[in-house]
Each structure stands twice: as C-alpha cells, then as structure tokens.
Amino acid sequence: MASAAGVSQATVSLVLGDKWRGRVSERTAGLVREAAQHLGYRPNLAARSLRLGRTRTALLVVPAMTSEFFAQVYTGAAKVAAEHGFGVVLYPSPEGIGPARDPFDSARTALDGVIASSMAADALASIRGSDLPLVMLDSDPAETGPAAHVNLDIADGVRRLTGHLLGLGHRRFTHIAADVDSWTFVVRARALADALADVPDAELRTVRAELSVDGGRRAAEAALDSPGPPPSALVCDDDFLAAGACKAAHRLGLRVPDDVSVTGFDGLTLATALEPELTTLTLPAEQVGARGMAALLAVLEGHPVETGDLPVTLAVRGSTAAPRPA
C-alpha cells in the first residue's frame, strides 16, 4: 500500500490509524485512502483491539426506540463512530421510560464507553463508579460522575417560546407537564415559571400527564374543562402531549388556535402532520448524538471535550395565535 501511494509505511500507519492530522498533509492522507480503497484493504479490527486494549465499541442507552428523537440521536452517534472506526451498540430500555434490566454484566468487557440519555438513567446503576467512561445526554451538568455532559439550551428555548405566546397576548397558561422524573423536564418547568414570574397578570397552572398522546388528551381535557376561566395557551412538554391536547380541544368543541393555542417540544415529524401544524421547539437530535459520540472519543483519547449547550429552534406554525378578547 505504501508503494501504491508513494509514501512510507509509517505514513500509511498514521493515516489508517487516524493519527495523521498535524503530521501528514490532507493530500497525502487522501492518497493513502485511495490506495487502500483500490487495493481492497480492510482493517483487522480484532487485531487492532488486542493491540490497543479496546473493542472500539460504544453503548448508547436510551428510552424505547418508539421515539423519533432517539432514533435521530442514534443516527448522529453512529455517523461519528463510523468515521473513527467505532461501532455503536444500541440499548433501548425494554420498559420504555424508567428502570431497565442491567445491560452491563455481560457487556462490560466488550465496551469502551457508554453514552446515555438522562431519561434512561435508571439503567445505569451498575456502571457508576466503574472504569467505563460515561457521557450523559440532556442531564444535570452539576452531576460529577459522568466523564462529560452534552446538553441542549432548553431554558433559552422555553424563554423564547414563552415570549412568543406573551407577545401574542396570552396570560392564562397551563403547562401539560410530562409525568417523568427526569432533569430535562424539571428544567422545562422551571424555565416556564421563571419566564412568567415577572409578568404581573400572567397565570400558570400545571397538569401532569403520562408521556403519550392519550396522556396529553386527558390532561388537556382536565385543564380546559375545569372551573373558572380556561387557559388560552397549553404549553406541552412534548409533541405527543401537544397532539393529545389538540384532540382534547376538538372533542370539547374548541378550535386550535382560535379558542386555545397549543405548543409542543421536540420538533418531531408529527408536528407538521397535525392540522394546524404545531408551534414547537425543535431539538437538534442528530447533533446531540454526534456530540455525545465525539465527547466519548475525546475522553478515550485524553483530549478536551467540546463545551457549550446546543441551541434549540422555535418553529412558529399555525397552532398559536392571539387569544380571543375576554
């Protein structure tokens, strides 16, 4: 291969070992890769693992893969992993959101590290305190156990969403809050309350809901059919909850957004399948997975981990409008 590329064997080793940056030019690295492709070279991963003491395998622990968001997280992680000769083993909690059986007893010796969503944190009891590096996604940055954290700027997104609703004239808010004990939902609730704290005539109520369309429907029906002035805006922790809220409004004979505005969170495909389309906070799920894998690679190589929260985007669509005059 060195002869075909016109370089030394040491240069080939650097390029194929992905250690060429800063030592070999981009052009030379390209020549080596072209020669490898032409000659049909495939690395012996088993031999490399023995030599490096690594399996070049990461475990991604997420809630059940019925969520489009976590499917995109996996896509992002797998892309970055493939670029560095790593594989990603997916471990979705069989119970969905909540405790899962311990995946580490049989897998611990076959892993280089773990990337995990805070929503699947109950599956991680046996890894904490072990020698496997752990990267947490969307989790409390104050937690000291993980080797790195990858977070979204959720608070900023909620502030912008709340500002959008306030700007339309909404003052009666109900938070359809996911009934899940997870840091990310605590942050959403706190950010919403903080954004409304300085608005003297704003009212905020909270109704907790199972994280599903039907859970959102039941919670929204309770909020819209309760005594007293109904909310003019339903702020939902998730697009599925928002879809349920839209169903509740329809069943009660209300129109979205004429009678009540509804907002979501996540930016799933579902948001544009609804009619009217859903105003929501769009999360860069693929970037979350990519940043998580990059953080794990940096930890394994002893390099600094990229810092800074990933921004979220406010997508304003047809489910929000000015409230009706009292």
DRENVOVEX-141436 format. One record per residue: x, y, z of N, C-alpha, C in turn; residue in three letters. Coordinates in steps of 0.2 Angstrom, whole numbers, padded with zeros to 4 digits, always signed. Layout:
<nodes>
XYZXYZXYZala...
</nodes>
This chain:
<nodes>
+0004-0006+0000+0000+0000+0000+0004+0006+0000met+0010+0006+0004+0014+0012+0004+0017+0013-0003ala+0019+0008-0007+0022+0008-0013+0016+0011-0018ser+0010+0009-0018+0005+0011-0022+0003+0019-0021ala+0004+0021-0015+0003+0028-0013+0009+0032-0014ala+0015+0029-0014+0021+0033-0015+0023+0037-0008gly+0022+0033-0003+0023+0036+0004+0027+0030+0008val+0029+0032+0014+0032+0027+0018+0027+0023+0022ser+0029+0017+0024+0025+0013+0028+0023+0017+0035gln+0027+0021+0037+0025+0025+0043+0019+0029+0042ala+0019+0032+0036+0014+0037+0034+0007+0033+0033thr+0008+0027+0030+0002+0023+0029-0001+0021+0036val+0003+0019+0041+0001+0018+0048-0003+0023+0051ser+0000+0030+0050-0003+0035+0053-0010+0037+0050leu-0010+0036+0044-0017+0038+0041-0022+0032+0042val-0020+0026+0042-0025+0021+0043-0027+0020+0051leu-0022+0023+0055-0024+0023+0062-0027+0029+0064gly-0029+0034+0059-0032+0040+0061-0028+0044+0065asp-0022+0044+0064-0017+0049+0069-0013+0053+0064lys-0015+0055+0058-0011+0059+0054-0012+0066+0054trp-0017+0069+0057-0019+0076+0057-0013+0079+0061arg-0010+0084+0058-0005+0088+0060+0002+0085+0059gly+0002+0079+0056+0008+0076+0055+0009+0074+0047arg+0003+0073+0044+0003+0072+0037-0002+0076+0033val+0000+0078+0027-0005+0083+0024-0011+0080+0022ser-0016+0084+0021-0023+0081+0019-0022+0078+0012glu-0018+0080+0007-0017+0077+0001-0014+0070+0002arg-0009+0070+0006-0005+0063+0007-0010+0058+0010thr-0014+0060+0015-0019+0056+0018-0024+0054+0013ala-0026+0058+0008-0031+0056+0003-0028+0051-0002gly-0021+0051-0003-0018+0046-0007-0018+0039-0004leu-0016+0039+0002-0016+0033+0006-0023+0030+0006val-0028+0034+0007-0035+0031+0007-0037+0029+0001arg-0035+0032-0005-0037+0030-0012-0033+0023-0013glu-0027+0023-0011-0023+0016-0012-0027+0011-0008ala-0029+0012-0002-0032+0007+0002-0038+0005-0001ala-0042+0009-0004-0049+0008-0007-0047+0003-0014gln-0042+0006-0017-0040+0002-0024-0038-0005-0022his-0034-0006-0017-0032-0012-0015-0036-0017-0011leu-0042-0014-0009-0047-0018-0006-0045-0019+0002gly-0041-0014+0004-0039-0015+0011-0045-0015+0016tyr-0045-0019+0021-0050-0019+0027-0046-0020+0033arg-0046-0016+0038-0043-0017+0044-0045-0023+0048pro-0040-0026+0051-0041-0031+0056-0043-0029+0062asn-0050-0028+0064-0052-0025+0070-0050-0029+0076leu-0051-0035+0075-0049-0039+0081-0042-0038+0083ala-0037-0038+0078-0030-0037+0080-0029-0030+0083ala-0032-0025+0080-0032-0019+0082-0034-0018+0090arg-0040-0021+0091-0042-0021+0098-0038-0024+0103ser-0034-0030+0101-0030-0033+0105-0024-0028+0107leu-0021-0025+0101-0016-0021+0102-0017-0015+0106arg-0023-0012+0105-0025-0006+0109-0028-0007+0115leu-0030-0013+0117-0034-0014+0123-0041-0011+0122gly-0043-0011+0116-0050-0008+0116-0054-0012+0111arg-0061-0012+0111-0065-0015+0107-0068-0010+0102thr-0067-0004+0102-0069+0001+0098-0077+0001+0097arg-0080+0000+0103-0087-0001+0103-0090+0003+0109thr-0095+0007+0107-0099+0011+0112-0106+0009+0113ala-0108+0009+0119-0115+0008+0121-0119+0014+0121leu-0125+0014+0118-0130+0020+0118-0136+0018+0122leu-0137+0021+0127-0143+0019+0132-0148+0024+0131val-0154+0022+0129-0160+0027+0128-0166+0024+0130val-0171+0028+0130-0178+0025+0131-0180+0021+0125pro-0186+0018+0125-0188+0014+0120-0188+0018+0113ala-0186+0014+0108-0185+0017+0101-0191+0019+0098met-0197+0019+0101-0203+0021+0098-0202+0029+0096thr-0198+0032+0100-0197+0040+0099-0192+0041+0093ser-0195+0045+0089-0191+0048+0083-0185+0052+0085glu-0185+0055+0091-0180+0059+0093-0174+0055+0095phe-0175+0049+0098-0169+0045+0100-0167+0041+0094phe-0171+0040+0089-0168+0036+0083-0163+0041+0080ala-0165+0048+0080-0160+0053+0077-0154+0053+0081gln-0154+0053+0087-0149+0053+0092-0144+0047+0090val-0147+0041+0089-0143+0035+0087-0139+0037+0080tyr-0143+0040+0075-0140+0041+0069-0134+0045+0069thr-0135+0051+0073-0129+0055+0074-0123+0052+0077gly-0124+0048+0082-0119+0045+0086-0115+0040+0081ala-0119+0036+0077-0117+0031+0073-0112+0034+0067ala-0114+0039+0065-0111+0043+0060-0104+0045+0062lys-0103+0048+0068-0097+0050+0070-0093+0044+0072val-0096+0039+0075-0092+0032+0077-0089+0029+0071ala-0093+0029+0065-0091+0026+0059-0084+0029+0056ala-0084+0036+0057-0079+0040+0054-0072+0038+0058glu-0073+0035+0064-0067+0034+0068-0066+0026+0069his-0070+0022+0065-0069+0015+0066-0072+0012+0072gly-0077+0015+0075-0080+0013+0081-0087+0010+0078phe-0090+0006+0083-0097+0004+0082-0101+0006+0088gly-0108+0007+0087-0112+0009+0092-0117+0003+0093val-0117+0001+0099-0122-0004+0101-0128-0001+0105val-0134-0002+0102-0140+0002+0105-0143-0002+0110leu-0145+0001+0116-0148-0002+0122-0154+0002+0123tyr-0160+0000+0120-0166+0004+0122-0169+0000+0128pro-0172+0004+0133-0175+0001+0139-0181-0003+0137ser-0182-0009+0138-0187-0013+0136-0194-0011+0140pro-0193-0007+0145-0199-0004+0148-0201+0003+0146glu-0198+0005+0141-0199+0012+0138-0195+0017+0143gly-0199+0021+0146-0196+0026+0151-0196+0023+0158ile-0190+0023+0161-0190+0020+0168-0185+0015+0169gly-0185+0011+0174-0180+0006+0175-0179+0001+0170pro-0173-0002+0169-0172-0007+0164-0167-0012+0167ala-0167-0018+0165-0163-0023+0167-0156-0021+0166arg-0151-0023+0170-0144-0021+0169-0141-0024+0163asp-0139-0020+0158-0136-0022+0152-0128-0023+0152pro-0125-0022+0158-0118-0022+0159-0114-0028+0161phe-0118-0032+0164-0115-0038+0167-0111-0042+0161asp-0114-0043+0156-0112-0047+0150-0108-0043+0145ser-0109-0036+0145-0106-0032+0140-0100-0028+0142ala-0099-0028+0149-0094-0023+0151-0087-0024+0148arg-0085-0030+0147-0079-0031+0144-0078-0030+0137thr-0084-0029+0134-0084-0028+0126-0086-0021+0125ala-0085-0016+0129-0086-0009+0128-0080-0005+0130leu-0080+0001+0126-0075+0006+0128-0078+0012+0132asp-0085+0012+0131-0088+0018+0135-0096+0018+0133gly-0099+0022+0137-0106+0022+0137-0109+0029+0136val-0114+0030+0131-0117+0036+0130-0124+0035+0133ile-0127+0040+0137-0134+0038+0139-0138+0044+0140ala-0145+0044+0138-0149+0049+0140-0151+0049+0147ser-0152+0055+0150-0154+0055+0157-0161+0052+0158ser-0165+0051+0153-0172+0048+0153-0171+0041+0154met-0165+0038+0153-0164+0031+0154-0159+0030+0160ala-0158+0034+0164-0153+0034+0169-0154+0028+0174ala-0160+0026+0175-0161+0020+0179-0158+0014+0177asp-0156+0014+0171-0152+0008+0168-0145+0008+0170ala-0142+0013+0173-0135+0014+0173-0132+0013+0180leu-0136+0010+0185-0134+0010+0192-0127+0006+0192ala-0126+0001+0188-0120-0003+0189-0114+0000+0186ser-0115+0005+0182-0109+0007+0178-0106+0013+0182ile-0110+0016+0186-0107+0022+0190-0102+0020+0195arg-0096+0023+0195-0091+0021+0199-0086+0016+0196gly-0088+0013+0190-0084+0008+0186-0079+0012+0182ser-0075+0008+0178-0069+0011+0175-0072+0013+0167asp-0078+0012+0166-0081+0013+0159-0082+0021+0159leu-0080+0025+0154-0082+0032+0154-0089+0032+0152pro-0092+0037+0155-0099+0038+0154-0101+0045+0151leu-0104+0046+0146-0106+0053+0143-0114+0053+0144val-0116+0058+0147-0123+0059+0148-0126+0064+0144met-0132+0063+0141-0135+0067+0136-0141+0070+0140leu-0142+0077+0139-0148+0081+0142-0149+0079+0149asp-0143+0080+0153-0143+0079+0160-0140+0084+0164ser-0141+0084+0171-0139+0089+0176-0131+0090+0175asp-0129+0096+0173-0122+0097+0172-0118+0097+0179pro-0122+0097+0184-0118+0098+0191-0117+0091+0193ala-0119+0086+0190-0118+0079+0192-0110+0077+0190glu-0107+0075+0195-0100+0074+0194-0097+0067+0192thr-0102+0062+0192-0100+0055+0190-0098+0055+0183gly-0102+0057+0178-0100+0056+0171-0094+0060+0169pro-0091+0057+0164-0084+0060+0161-0086+0066+0157ala-0092+0067+0154-0094+0073+0150-0101+0073+0150ala-0104+0079+0149-0111+0080+0148-0112+0084+0141his-0117+0082+0138-0119+0085+0131-0127+0088+0133val-0128+0094+0133-0134+0097+0134-0137+0102+0129asn-0143+0103+0129-0147+0107+0125-0148+0114+0129leu-0149+0119+0125-0150+0125+0129-0158+0126+0130asp-0161+0121+0134-0168+0121+0135-0171+0127+0137ile-0168+0130+0143-0170+0136+0146-0171+0142+0141ala-0166+0143+0137-0167+0148+0132-0173+0147+0127asp-0173+0140+0125-0179+0139+0120-0186+0140+0124gly-0186+0138+0130-0193+0139+0133-0194+0147+0134val-0189+0151+0136-0190+0158+0136-0192+0161+0130arg-0189+0159+0124-0192+0161+0118-0199+0159+0116arg-0200+0153+0118-0207+0150+0116-0212+0154+0121leu-0211+0155+0127-0215+0159+0131-0216+0166+0129thr-0210+0169+0127-0210+0176+0124-0215+0177+0118gly-0215+0172+0114-0219+0171+0108-0226+0172+0110his-0228+0168+0115-0235+0167+0117-0237+0174+0121leu-0233+0177+0125-0234+0183+0128-0235+0189+0123leu-0231+0188+0118-0231+0193+0113-0238+0193+0109gly-0241+0187+0109-0247+0187+0106-0253+0189+0110leu-0251+0190+0117-0256+0192+0121-0259+0187+0126gly-0256+0181+0126-0258+0176+0131-0256+0178+0138his-0260+0176+0143-0259+0177+0150-0261+0171+0154arg-0266+0167+0152-0268+0161+0156-0265+0155+0152arg-0260+0152+0156-0256+0147+0154-0257+0141+0158phe-0257+0135+0154-0257+0128+0158-0252+0124+0155thr-0247+0122+0159-0242+0118+0157-0244+0110+0158his-0244+0107+0152-0245+0100+0152-0239+0097+0152ile-0237+0095+0159-0230+0093+0161-0230+0085+0161ala-0224+0083+0157-0223+0075+0157-0222+0073+0164ala-0226+0067+0166-0225+0064+0172-0219+0059+0172asp-0213+0062+0171-0207+0058+0171-0202+0062+0176val-0199+0058+0180-0194+0061+0184-0187+0061+0181asp-0186+0067+0177-0180+0067+0173-0178+0075+0173ser-0172+0076+0173-0169+0083+0174-0171+0087+0168trp-0172+0085+0162-0174+0089+0157-0181+0092+0158thr-0185+0088+0161-0192+0091+0162-0192+0095+0168phe-0188+0094+0173-0188+0099+0178-0185+0106+0175val-0181+0106+0171-0178+0112+0168-0184+0116+0164val-0188+0112+0160-0193+0115+0156-0198+0118+0161arg-0200+0115+0166-0205+0118+0171-0202+0124+0174ala-0196+0124+0176-0193+0130+0180-0192+0136+0175arg-0190+0134+0169-0189+0140+0164-0196+0143+0162ala-0201+0139+0162-0208+0142+0160-0210+0146+0166leu-0209+0144+0172-0211+0148+0178-0207+0154+0179ala-0201+0154+0177-0196+0160+0178-0198+0165+0172asp-0200+0162+0166-0202+0167+0161-0208+0171+0162ala-0212+0168+0166-0219+0171+0168-0219+0175+0175leu-0213+0174+0179-0213+0177+0185-0214+0184+0185ala-0211+0187+0180-0211+0195+0180-0216+0198+0176asp-0221+0194+0174-0227+0196+0171-0233+0196+0176val-0235+0202+0178-0239+0203+0184-0246+0199+0183pro-0249+0200+0177-0256+0197+0176-0256+0190+0173asp-0250+0187+0173-0249+0180+0170-0251+0175+0175ala-0255+0170+0173-0257+0164+0177-0254+0158+0174glu-0251+0154+0179-0248+0147+0177-0251+0142+0181leu-0254+0137+0178-0256+0131+0181-0252+0125+0178arg-0252+0119+0182-0248+0114+0179-0253+0107+0180thr-0253+0104+0175-0257+0097+0175-0252+0092+0172val-0250+0087+0176-0246+0082+0174-0249+0076+0170arg-0245+0074+0165-0248+0069+0161-0243+0063+0159ala-0246+0057+0158-0242+0052+0155-0239+0054+0149glu-0233+0052+0147-0230+0054+0141-0232+0050+0135leu-0238+0052+0133-0241+0049+0127-0247+0054+0124ser-0249+0052+0118-0255+0056+0115-0261+0056+0120val-0262+0050+0122-0268+0049+0126-0267+0053+0133asp-0261+0052+0135-0260+0056+0142-0261+0063+0141gly-0258+0066+0135-0259+0073+0134-0267+0075+0133gly-0270+0071+0130-0278+0072+0129-0281+0072+0136arg-0280+0068+0140-0283+0068+0146-0281+0074+0151arg-0275+0076+0151-0273+0081+0154-0276+0088+0152ala-0276+0088+0145-0279+0094+0142-0286+0095+0143ala-0290+0089+0143-0297+0089+0144-0298+0092+0151glu-0294+0090+0156-0295+0092+0163-0294+0099+0164ala-0289+0102+0160-0287+0109+0161-0292+0113+0157ala-0295+0111+0152-0299+0115+0148-0306+0115+0151leu-0308+0110+0154-0315+0109+0157-0315+0110+0164asp-0310+0113+0167-0310+0114+0174-0314+0121+0176ser-0316+0122+0182-0320+0128+0184-0315+0134+0183pro-0319+0140+0182-0315+0146+0181-0313+0147+0174gly-0310+0153+0173-0308+0155+0166-0303+0149+0163pro-0304+0147+0157-0300+0142+0154-0293+0145+0152pro-0288+0141+0151-0282+0143+0149-0282+0145+0141pro-0279+0150+0139-0279+0152+0132-0273+0149+0129ser-0268+0146+0133-0262+0143+0129-0260+0137+0133ala-0259+0131+0130-0257+0125+0133-0250+0124+0131leu-0245+0124+0135-0238+0123+0134-0236+0116+0136val-0235+0112+0131-0234+0105+0132-0227+0103+0132cys-0225+0098+0136-0218+0096+0136-0215+0092+0131asp-0220+0090+0126-0218+0085+0121-0223+0086+0115asp-0221+0084+0109-0225+0085+0103-0231+0080+0104asp-0230+0074+0107-0235+0069+0108-0241+0072+0112phe-0238+0075+0118-0243+0078+0123-0247+0083+0119leu-0244+0087+0115-0247+0093+0111-0252+0090+0106ala-0251+0084+0103-0256+0081+0099-0262+0079+0103ala-0261+0076+0109-0266+0074+0113-0270+0081+0115gly-0267+0086+0116-0270+0092+0118-0275+0095+0113ala-0272+0094+0106-0276+0096+0101-0282+0092+0100cys-0282+0085+0101-0288+0081+0101-0293+0083+0107lys-0290+0085+0113-0294+0087+0118-0298+0093+0116ala-0295+0098+0113-0299+0104+0111-0304+0102+0106ala-0303+0098+0101-0308+0096+0096-0313+0092+0099his-0312+0088+0104-0318+0084+0107-0322+0089+0112arg-0319+0094+0114-0323+0099+0118-0326+0104+0114leu-0326+0104+0107-0329+0109+0103-0325+0115+0102gly-0318+0115+0104-0314+0121+0103-0310+0120+0097leu-0308+0126+0095-0304+0126+0089-0297+0129+0091arg-0292+0125+0088-0285+0127+0088-0283+0131+0082val-0280+0137+0083-0278+0141+0089-0284+0146+0090pro-0290+0146+0087-0295+0152+0088-0297+0152+0096asp-0298+0146+0099-0300+0146+0106-0295+0144+0111asp-0290+0141+0108-0284+0139+0113-0278+0138+0109val-0272+0141+0110-0266+0139+0107-0263+0134+0110ser-0259+0130+0106-0256+0124+0109-0248+0124+0106val-0244+0122+0111-0237+0122+0108-0234+0115+0111thr-0229+0113+0107-0225+0107+0109-0218+0107+0110gly-0214+0102+0110-0207+0102+0112-0204+0096+0108phe-0199+0096+0105-0195+0091+0101-0194+0092+0094asp-0200+0094+0090-0199+0096+0083-0199+0089+0079gly-0204+0085+0081-0204+0078+0078-0208+0079+0071leu-0208+0074+0067-0212+0074+0061-0219+0075+0062thr-0221+0073+0068-0228+0073+0070-0231+0081+0070leu-0226+0085+0072-0228+0092+0072-0231+0095+0066ala-0228+0093+0060-0231+0095+0054-0236+0091+0051thr-0238+0085+0054-0243+0081+0052-0250+0083+0055ala-0250+0087+0060-0256+0090+0063-0259+0095+0059leu-0265+0097+0060-0268+0102+0056-0272+0106+0062glu-0271+0112+0063-0265+0116+0060-0258+0113+0063pro-0253+0115+0059-0246+0112+0061-0244+0115+0068glu-0240+0112+0071-0239+0113+0078-0233+0118+0079leu-0234+0123+0083-0228+0128+0085-0225+0124+0090thr-0218+0123+0089-0214+0119+0094-0207+0121+0094thr-0204+0118+0099-0196+0119+0100-0193+0113+0097leu-0189+0115+0092-0186+0109+0088-0179+0108+0091thr-0178+0102+0093-0171+0100+0096-0167+0096+0090leu-0160+0098+0090-0156+0095+0085-0154+0088+0087pro-0158+0083+0087-0157+0077+0090-0151+0073+0087ala-0150+0074+0080-0144+0071+0077-0138+0074+0080glu-0138+0080+0081-0132+0084+0083-0130+0081+0091gln-0136+0080+0094-0135+0078+0101-0131+0071+0101val-0133+0066+0097-0129+0060+0096-0122+0061+0094gly-0121+0065+0089-0115+0066+0086-0110+0069+0091ala-0113+0074+0095-0109+0077+0100-0107+0072+0106arg-0112+0068+0107-0111+0063+0113-0105+0058+0111gly-0105+0056+0105-0100+0051+0102-0093+0055+0102met-0093+0061+0100-0087+0065+0099-0084+0066+0106ala-0089+0067+0111-0086+0068+0118-0083+0062+0121ala-0086+0056+0119-0084+0050+0122-0077+0048+0119leu-0076+0050+0112-0070+0049+0109-0064+0053+0112leu-0066+0059+0113-0061+0064+0116-0059+0061+0123ala-0064+0059+0127-0062+0056+0134-0057+0050+0133val-0059+0046+0128-0054+0040+0127-0047+0042+0125leu-0047+0047+0121-0040+0049+0119-0037+0054+0123glu-0040+0056+0129-0037+0061+0133-0037+0068+0131gly-0042+0070+0126-0042+0076+0123-0048+0080+0127his-0048+0087+0126-0053+0091+0129-0060+0090+0126pro-0065+0090+0129-0072+0089+0127-0075+0096+0125val-0078+0096+0119-0081+0102+0117-0087+0104+0122glu-0087+0110+0123-0092+0113+0128-0097+0117+0125thr-0102+0120+0129-0107+0124+0126-0113+0120+0124gly-0119+0123+0126-0125+0119+0125-0127+0120+0118asp-0130+0115+0115-0133+0115+0108-0139+0119+0108leu-0140+0124+0103-0146+0128+0103-0152+0124+0101pro-0158+0127+0103-0164+0124+0100-0168+0129+0096val-0172+0127+0092-0175+0132+0087-0183+0132+0088thr-0185+0139+0089-0193+0140+0089-0196+0140+0082leu-0200+0135+0081-0204+0134+0075-0211+0137+0076ala-0212+0143+0073-0219+0145+0074-0223+0143+0068val-0229+0140+0070-0233+0137+0065-0241+0139+0067arg-0245+0136+0064-0252+0138+0064-0256+0136+0071gly-0253+0133+0076-0256+0131+0082-0256+0136+0087ser-0253+0142+0086-0253+0148+0090-0256+0154+0087thr-0260+0158+0091-0262+0164+0088-0264+0168+0094ala-0266+0175+0093-0268+0179+0098-0275+0176+0101ala-0275+0177+0108-0281+0174+0111-0287+0179+0110pro-0293+0175+0110-0299+0179+0109-0300+0185+0115arg-0303+0190+0113-0304+0195+0118-0309+0193+0124pro-0308+0195+0130-0312+0192+0135-0319+0194+0134ala
</nodes>
